[in-house]
């Protein structure tokens, strides 16, 4: 189901950035936030309106130590979560 709304890449991530490519129509409100492996919020990455289908959202991970994180995307009442590995 996740791939119906968006995809993330690369994962695992060894560089400074991770990308979310949306697959939803323009005009949808989206919130993207990052949590640590214990579910504690780290930061909101994006909050706003999707401008076009295929919009790419850049997530900076340069300041994160190696480990496992949760990247969350909320679209209306749909909540999608990915496990992200930072190398």
Secondary structure as the mmCIF struct_conf table of DSSP 4:
data_model
#
loop_
_struct_conf.conf_type_id
_struct_conf.id
_struct_conf.beg_label_comp_id
_struct_conf.beg_label_asym_id
_struct_conf.beg_label_seq_id
_struct_conf.end_label_comp_id
_struct_conf.end_label_asym_id
_struct_conf.end_label_seq_id
HELX_RH_AL_P HELX_RH_AL_P1 UNK A 2 UNK A 5
STRN STRN1 UNK A 6 UNK A 9
BEND BEND1 UNK A 10 UNK A 12
STRN STRN2 UNK A 13 UNK A 13
BEND BEND2 UNK A 15 UNK A 16
STRN STRN3 UNK A 17 UNK A 22
BEND BEND3 UNK A 24 UNK A 24
TURN_TY1_P TURN_TY1_P1 UNK A 26 UNK A 27
STRN STRN4 UNK A 29 UNK A 36
TURN_TY1_P TURN_TY1_P2 UNK A 37 UNK A 38
BEND BEND4 UNK A 39 UNK A 39
STRN STRN5 UNK A 41 UNK A 49
BEND BEND5 UNK A 52 UNK A 52
TURN_TY1_P TURN_TY1_P3 UNK A 53 UNK A 54
STRN STRN6 UNK A 56 UNK A 60
TURN_TY1_P TURN_TY1_P4 UNK A 62 UNK A 63
HELX_LH_PP_P HELX_LH_PP_P1 UNK A 64 UNK A 65
BEND BEND6 UNK A 66 UNK A 66
STRN STRN7 UNK A 67 UNK A 75
TURN_TY1_P TURN_TY1_P5 UNK A 76 UNK A 77
STRN STRN8 UNK A 78 UNK A 86
#
